Amino acid sequence: MESKATSQIHRRLIDSLYVEAMLLADEARGYFDELGRTERDTLDGLGRVAFSCESLKVTTRLMHVIAWLLTQRAVDAGELAPRDARVPSRRLGTAPETDESLLASMPVQAESIIRTSIDLHRRVARLDESLDEPQAVASPARSMFERLASSF
């Protein structure tokens, strides 16, 4: 059984990651759809294809992260049972790999967005993996103390 304090920390973490993911999605959309076009056009043919592929990889990573975070919010709101959040279709999707040498050839802002999306996906992946870890059984004495403390 999750304590109230742990539940609040989890909710804040999920909310914070959700805001971060949405801001990054907006930044990526603005860059890849508008500002990055000029930079993309300065690349050679293979570079332009790689640039487009990387923009799709960023989108894929972010959509997987956002979907996972929305699932966690549904669990926190009581709209979805925790066991239902652990079914494979509701777990974090795999992230497409980005070649490090290719990344180094990207324009600076593209590289920054790509690296940030990789980092965000990795952090959320660690949270997703933690769903498989056995949960500590609450001590009956601690549960009684927590109920007493919350009643005062």
C-alpha positions as CSV (number, residue, x, y, z in Angstrom):
1,M,0.0,0.0,0.0
2,E,1.4,3.3,-1.0
3,S,1.6,6.0,1.7
4,K,-0.1,9.3,1.2
5,A,3.2,11.2,1.1
6,T,4.7,8.8,-1.5
7,S,1.6,9.2,-3.6
8,Q,1.9,13.0,-3.5
9,I,5.5,12.8,-4.4
10,H,4.7,10.5,-7.3
11,R,1.9,12.8,-8.5
12,R,4.2,15.8,-8.4
13,L,6.9,13.9,-10.3
14,I,4.5,12.8,-13.0
15,D,3.0,16.3,-13.3
16,S,6.5,17.8,-13.5
17,L,7.6,15.3,-16.2
18,Y,4.3,16.0,-18.1
19,V,5.0,19.7,-18.2
20,E,8.5,19.1,-19.3
21,A,7.4,16.7,-22.1
22,M,4.7,19.1,-23.3
23,L,7.2,22.0,-23.4
24,L,9.7,19.9,-25.2
25,A,7.1,18.8,-27.7
26,D,6.1,22.4,-28.4
27,E,9.8,23.4,-28.8
28,A,10.4,20.4,-31.1
29,R,7.4,21.2,-33.2
30,G,8.3,24.8,-33.5
31,Y,11.9,24.0,-34.4
32,F,11.4,21.1,-36.8
33,D,8.3,22.6,-38.5
34,E,9.5,26.2,-38.8
35,L,12.8,27.4,-37.6
36,G,14.8,24.2,-38.4
37,R,13.8,24.3,-42.1
38,T,16.4,26.9,-42.9
39,E,19.1,24.8,-41.1
40,R,17.9,21.6,-42.7
41,D,18.1,23.2,-46.2
42,T,21.9,23.9,-45.6
43,L,22.6,20.2,-45.2
44,D,23.5,17.8,-48.0
45,G,20.9,15.4,-49.3
46,L,21.7,12.6,-46.8
47,G,21.9,15.2,-44.0
48,R,18.4,16.4,-44.8
49,V,17.0,12.9,-44.7
50,A,18.8,12.2,-41.4
51,F,17.4,15.5,-40.1
52,S,13.9,14.5,-41.0
53,C,14.3,11.0,-39.5
54,E,15.6,12.5,-36.3
55,S,12.6,14.8,-36.1
56,L,10.4,11.8,-36.3
57,K,12.4,10.0,-33.7
58,V,11.9,13.0,-31.3
59,T,8.2,12.9,-32.0
60,T,8.0,9.2,-31.3
61,R,9.9,9.4,-28.1
62,L,7.8,12.3,-26.8
63,M,4.5,10.7,-27.8
64,H,5.5,7.5,-25.9
65,V,6.5,9.6,-22.9
66,I,3.3,11.7,-22.9
67,A,1.1,8.6,-23.3
68,W,2.8,6.9,-20.4
69,L,2.5,10.0,-18.2
70,L,-1.2,10.3,-19.0
71,T,-1.6,6.7,-18.0
72,Q,0.1,7.4,-14.7
73,R,-2.2,10.5,-14.2
74,A,-5.2,8.3,-14.8
75,V,-3.9,5.9,-12.1
76,D,-3.4,8.7,-9.6
77,A,-6.9,10.0,-10.4
78,G,-8.4,6.6,-9.7
79,E,-9.6,6.3,-13.3
80,L,-7.3,3.3,-14.0
81,A,-6.3,0.5,-11.7
82,P,-2.5,0.2,-11.2
83,R,-2.5,-3.3,-12.5
84,D,-4.1,-2.1,-15.7
85,A,-1.3,0.4,-16.1
86,R,1.2,-2.4,-16.2
87,V,-0.3,-4.2,-19.3
88,P,2.2,-4.0,-22.2
89,S,0.0,-1.7,-24.3
90,R,0.1,0.9,-21.5
91,R,3.8,0.7,-20.8
92,L,6.4,3.1,-22.2
93,G,7.1,2.4,-25.9
94,T,10.7,1.7,-27.0
95,A,12.7,4.7,-28.2
96,P,14.2,4.7,-31.6
97,E,18.0,4.8,-31.4
98,T,20.0,7.8,-32.6
99,D,23.6,7.3,-33.9
100,E,26.0,9.4,-31.9
101,S,28.1,10.3,-34.9
102,L,25.0,11.3,-36.8
103,L,23.9,13.4,-33.9
104,A,27.2,15.3,-33.9
105,S,26.5,16.4,-37.6
106,M,23.1,18.0,-36.7
107,P,22.6,21.7,-36.3
108,V,23.2,22.8,-32.7
109,Q,19.5,23.4,-31.8
110,A,18.4,20.1,-33.4
111,E,21.1,18.2,-31.5
112,S,20.0,19.8,-28.2
113,I,16.3,18.9,-28.8
114,I,17.3,15.3,-29.8
115,R,19.5,14.8,-26.8
116,T,16.9,16.3,-24.4
117,S,14.2,13.9,-25.8
118,I,16.6,10.9,-25.4
119,D,17.3,12.0,-21.8
120,L,13.6,12.5,-21.0
121,H,12.7,9.1,-22.4
122,R,15.5,7.4,-20.4
123,R,14.3,9.0,-17.2
124,V,10.7,7.9,-17.8
125,A,11.9,4.4,-18.8
126,R,13.5,4.1,-15.3
127,L,10.1,5.0,-13.7
128,D,8.3,2.5,-16.0
129,E,10.8,-0.2,-15.1
130,S,10.2,0.5,-11.4
131,L,6.6,-0.6,-11.8
132,D,7.9,-4.2,-12.1
133,E,9.8,-3.9,-8.8
134,P,8.1,-5.6,-5.8
135,Q,6.4,-3.0,-3.6
136,A,7.4,-3.1,0.0
137,V,4.6,-4.4,2.2
138,A,3.5,-1.7,4.6
139,S,4.1,-2.4,8.2
140,P,0.8,-2.6,10.2
141,A,2.3,-0.5,12.9
142,R,3.4,2.2,10.4
143,S,0.0,2.2,8.8
144,M,-1.6,2.8,12.2
145,F,0.8,5.6,12.9
146,E,0.1,7.2,9.5
147,R,-3.7,7.0,10.1
148,L,-3.3,8.5,13.6
149,A,-1.1,11.3,12.2
150,S,-3.5,12.1,9.4
151,S,-6.5,12.3,11.9
152,F,-4.8,15.2,13.9
